[in-house]
Amino acid sequence: QKEVEQDPGPLSVPEGAIVSLNCTYSNSAFQYFMWYRQYSRKGPELLMYTYSSGNKEDGRFTAQVDKSSKYISLFIRDSQPSDSATYLCAMSAGAGGTSYGKLTFGQGTILTVHP
Amino acid sequence: DTEVTQTPKHLVMGMTNKKSLKCEQHMGHRAMYWYKQKAKKPPELMFVYSYEKLSINESVPSRFSPECPNSSLLNLHLHALQPEDSALYLCASSQEMVRPQHFGDGTRLSIL
């Protein structure tokens, strides 16, 4: 079993839809949770960063972390064709953890938003 | 445009060649990383430098040799690569090892 599980999709939605992307994980040492967006032929771009449990909102994006369920989500409101990309969840442990300094990625979800 | 700059963007080399990939950041970050990414896969960590010292080596073959000349620069020296080493090589940086990482756009490497 992978440490981080992410549904690879692909996910296709109409413009304006609400998109929900999710990851589950097994390592309880993970404390830092990130979402990256990667366009074709580009590097991953940091979208959201959350420490421990809770919600964080930035424009059309909302990240949620539920450490009790080991489950993280990214919601995209009013999705646009320009949101079409691969979305990667990533997480890391704090100091002293065996994965300190290492990002553990999900497999990535391919999202297409069609006009 | 990203704040982590990688050169070259593309590189084609033979199995006997020696080449280097370069990465530069001017965000004052003290941790820098090399990743390898194959198509439709997430990035795989290769090396981590923290305060210019090699902190993590993920059992990478010796044909890949990292170097951190100063806090802004990171190099990856390549020698006698194999066709399976063809991939996108990504550099990233962060304030400290535990802080979120910012990626460059990578060098697309093809081994003939």
Interface residues (C-beta under 8 A of the other chain):
Chain A: Y32 M34 Y36 R41 K42 G43 P44 E45 L46 Y49 L88 A90 S92 G94 A95 Y100 G101 K102 L103 F105 G106 Q107 G108
Chain B: T2 V4 A31 K40 K41 P42 P43 L45 V48 S50 S55 I56 L90 A92 M97 V98 P100 Q101 H102 F103 G104 D105 G106 R108
